Amino acid sequence: MAENSTSPREAAYTEGVPCWVDAQLADVAAGRRFYGELFGWSFEPSYGGTVWAYHDGEPVAALAQKADGRLPTVWTVYFATPDADGLSRRIRAAGGQVVTAPMPVGELGVAALAADPEGAVFGLWQPGTHAGFGLRHAPGAFVWAELYARDTAAANDFYGELFHDALFGPEAEPDFGRAPLAGAFPAEMPPHFVVHFGVEDCEAALGDVSRLGGRIQGGPFDTSYGTVGVVTDDQGASFAVLQR
């Protein structure tokens, strides 16, 4: 995938393009320390106590306080849409679920959470004043989202129906792949998305994750889209580092 030189602040995201990510954490201050040192992020407070992460002065992610300690500690990828209510209806019609109905996030936009027919959770983002990433496809920023599914053909059908132009259209530059949930994953692991952040050196980044108290789940290994290491942070949120 080619480097994208157009700022998302200047051009809206096509429906179905990953446009934002956030982490739900028990300890946001610890998250700031971990990710600040790992990726060189700086932070500023945003809506509702959420903290935005910046790289090279551009917004790249958010860290949010879990409202309930029983909720999972996870990274979530959000797909752009001009109409979160309409997309929610299409998700239900295609066999998915709407986990959290579309709701305004101040003037920033409208957010929702959904799940595909196998239960993999993802977000929807209808932009207001916040279009999404100010920087992507670069070290320290989002570069890829991989869905690990039990039935990749069914996943292709589901997401292809919802986001056909973003995945298969003539100008598509998909940031989103589908892979079988097998091999290194335990049998009880449910289908899920893994958010990938760019790094210049995958092995060095894995060493940094370990030094900062995180855990290496797998890698480095080569994929069609680069060299990947799958890790968890020091609070248990899974993500991946990707050297292109």
C-alpha positions in Angstrom: 0.0 0.0 0.0 1.4 3.4 -1.0 2.2 6.1 1.5 -0.9 8.4 1.8 0.2 12.0 1.6 -3.3 13.5 1.9 -4.2 14.7 5.3 -7.5 13.2 6.5 -8.2 16.7 7.7 -8.4 17.8 4.1 -10.2 14.8 2.6 -13.1 12.8 4.1 -12.7 9.0 4.6 -14.6 6.7 2.3 -17.2 4.6 4.1 -15.5 1.4 5.4 -12.0 2.9 5.7 -10.4 2.6 9.2 -10.4 6.1 10.4 -9.7 6.0 14.2 -8.6 3.6 17.0 -9.0 3.8 20.7 -7.9 1.7 23.7 -10.1 1.0 26.7 -7.8 0.9 29.7 -8.1 0.5 33.5 -5.2 2.9 34.0 -4.9 5.7 31.4 -1.9 7.2 33.1 0.0 3.9 32.8 -1.2 3.8 29.1 0.3 7.2 28.5 3.7 6.1 29.9 3.7 2.8 27.9 2.7 4.1 24.6 4.4 7.5 25.0 7.7 5.7 25.3 7.0 3.0 22.8 5.8 5.2 19.9 6.9 8.7 21.0 3.4 9.8 21.4 2.4 13.0 23.2 -1.1 13.4 24.8 -3.8 16.0 25.3 -7.2 15.6 27.1 -10.3 15.3 24.9 -14.0 14.8 25.2 -15.3 13.0 28.3 -11.9 12.4 29.9 -10.5 10.6 26.9 -6.9 11.3 26.1 -5.8 11.8 22.5 -2.4 10.6 21.4 -0.4 12.7 18.9 2.6 11.9 16.7 4.3 14.6 14.8 1.6 17.0 16.0 -1.2 14.9 14.5 -3.9 12.9 16.3 -3.3 9.1 15.9 -5.3 7.4 18.6 -7.2 7.8 21.9 -6.9 6.2 25.3 -10.1 6.0 27.3 -10.8 5.0 30.9 -12.9 1.8 31.2 -16.3 2.7 32.6 -16.5 -0.8 34.2 -13.6 -3.0 35.3 -15.4 -6.0 33.9 -15.1 -4.6 30.4 -12.3 -6.0 28.2 -9.0 -4.1 27.9 -8.9 -3.7 24.1 -7.9 -1.7 21.1 -10.9 -1.0 18.8 -10.8 0.1 15.2 -13.5 2.4 13.9 -14.7 2.4 10.3 -15.8 5.7 8.7 -19.4 6.3 7.6 -21.4 9.3 6.6 -24.5 7.8 8.3 -24.0 5.7 11.4 -27.7 5.0 11.8 -28.0 3.8 8.2 -24.9 1.6 8.5 -26.2 0.1 11.8 -29.4 -1.0 10.0 -27.3 -2.5 7.2 -25.2 -4.4 9.7 -28.3 -5.9 11.3 -29.7 -6.9 7.9 -26.4 -8.6 7.0 -26.5 -10.7 10.2 -24.3 -8.6 12.5 -25.2 -6.9 15.7 -25.2 -3.3 17.0 -23.6 -3.5 20.4 -23.8 0.2 21.2 -26.3 2.3 19.3 -24.9 5.5 17.5 -24.5 8.3 20.0 -23.0 11.8 19.7 -19.5 12.4 21.1 -19.9 16.1 21.6 -19.3 18.0 18.4 -16.6 15.5 17.4 -18.9 13.0 15.7 -21.1 10.0 16.2 -19.8 6.7 17.5 -21.2 3.2 17.6 -20.0 -0.3 18.3 -21.0 -3.3 16.2 -20.1 -7.0 15.9 -20.0 -9.1 12.8 -21.8 -12.5 12.5 -18.9 -14.3 14.3 -18.8 -11.7 17.1 -15.7 -9.7 16.2 -16.3 -6.1 17.5 -15.6 -3.0 15.6 -16.5 0.7 15.8 -18.4 3.1 13.5 -17.4 6.8 13.2 -19.6 9.4 11.6 -17.4 12.6 11.5 -18.3 15.9 13.0 -15.4 18.2 13.7 -13.1 15.1 14.0 -12.6 13.3 10.7 -10.2 10.7 12.1 -6.5 10.1 11.9 -4.3 13.2 11.2 -1.5 10.8 10.4 -1.5 7.1 9.3 0.6 4.7 7.2 3.7 5.9 9.1 5.8 4.8 12.1 4.0 5.7 15.3 0.6 5.7 13.6 -2.1 3.3 12.5 -1.1 1.3 9.4 -3.3 -1.8 9.3 -6.2 -3.7 10.9 -6.3 -7.5 10.6 -9.5 -9.5 11.3 -8.9 -13.0 12.6 -12.1 -14.9 11.6 -13.1 -18.6 11.8 -14.7 -18.3 8.3 -12.8 -15.9 6.2 -15.1 -16.4 3.2 -18.1 -15.4 5.3 -16.1 -12.4 6.6 -15.3 -11.3 3.1 -19.0 -11.6 2.2 -20.1 -9.6 5.2 -17.6 -6.8 5.0 -17.6 -6.8 1.2 -21.3 -6.1 1.3 -21.0 -3.3 3.8 -17.8 -1.7 2.6 -17.5 -2.8 -1.1 -16.0 0.5 -2.5 -13.4 0.8 0.3 -12.3 -2.8 -0.1 -12.8 -3.6 -3.8 -13.6 -0.3 -5.6 -11.4 1.1 -8.4 -9.7 3.6 -6.0 -9.6 1.2 -3.0 -6.4 1.2 -0.8 -7.6 -1.2 1.9 -6.1 -0.9 5.4 -8.0 -4.0 6.5 -7.3 -7.7 6.0 -8.9 -11.0 6.9 -7.0 -14.1 8.1 -8.1 -17.5 9.6 -8.2 -17.8 13.4 -5.8 -20.7 13.6 -2.2 -21.7 14.4 -0.9 -19.6 17.3 -4.3 -18.8 18.7 -5.8 -20.9 21.4 -9.0 -22.8 20.5 -11.1 -20.7 22.8 -10.0 -17.3 21.2 -13.0 -15.6 19.7 -12.8 -13.8 16.3 -11.3 -10.3 16.8 -9.5 -7.4 15.1 -5.9 -6.6 15.8 -4.8 -3.0 15.3 -1.3 -2.5 13.7 0.9 0.4 14.4 3.9 1.3 12.2 7.5 0.9 13.4 10.8 1.3 11.7 12.3 -1.9 13.2 10.0 -4.7 14.3 12.5 -6.6 16.4 13.6 -3.4 18.2 9.9 -2.5 18.9 9.3 -6.0 20.4 12.3 -5.5 22.7 10.8 -2.2 23.8 7.4 -3.8 24.5 9.1 -6.3 26.8 11.2 -3.7 28.5 8.1 -1.6 29.2 6.2 -4.6 30.8 4.3 -5.8 27.8 4.2 -9.3 26.4 5.1 -10.7 23.0 2.4 -13.0 21.7 4.0 -13.9 18.4 6.6 -12.8 15.8 8.3 -11.2 14.2 6.9 -13.0 11.2 6.6 -11.9 7.5 3.2 -11.2 6.0 2.1 -9.9 2.6 1.9 -6.4 4.2 5.1 -6.4 6.2 7.0 -7.8 9.2 4.6 -8.1 12.2 4.9 -8.7 15.9 1.7 -9.3 17.9 1.9 -8.1 21.5 0.0 -7.0 24.6 0.6 -3.9 26.5 1.3 -3.9 30.3 -2.5 -3.9 30.9 -3.3 -6.7 28.6 -4.6 -4.8 25.5 -3.5 -6.7 22.3 -2.1 -4.9 19.3 0.6 -5.4 16.6 3.7 -3.6 15.4 4.3 -3.5 11.7 7.5 -2.8 9.8 6.7 -2.1 6.1 
